[in-house]
Amino acid sequence: MKAVNVEIMGLNLTVASEDGDEWVKSLAHTVDKRIREIQANSRSVNSINLAILAALNLADELEHLRKDHQKLLDDIEELNGRLSAAIDE
């Protein structure tokens, strides 16, 4: 596992990752960007509150994407069943 230095909210952090420097830096950039967006639209200046709001925002997005992904998998499975039934006829 390799250590990667990133900056989020002006803080330098060292993150251990097996996914490579660019991947970790991209994730850190996404988190930092989301925090700055929330900060621009919020009265909160407390960094902990901003980090929690960003985490909730990203978790919400992730859960929506998971649900969408599962629906697509279910739709594919249904279509596969229908195609198999049509071929068997």
Secondary structure, 3 states (H helix, E strand, C coil): CEEEEEEECCEEEEEEECCCHHHHHHHHHHHHHHHHHHHHCCCCCCHHHHHHHHHHHHHHHHHHHHHHHHHHHHHHHHHHHHHHHHHHC
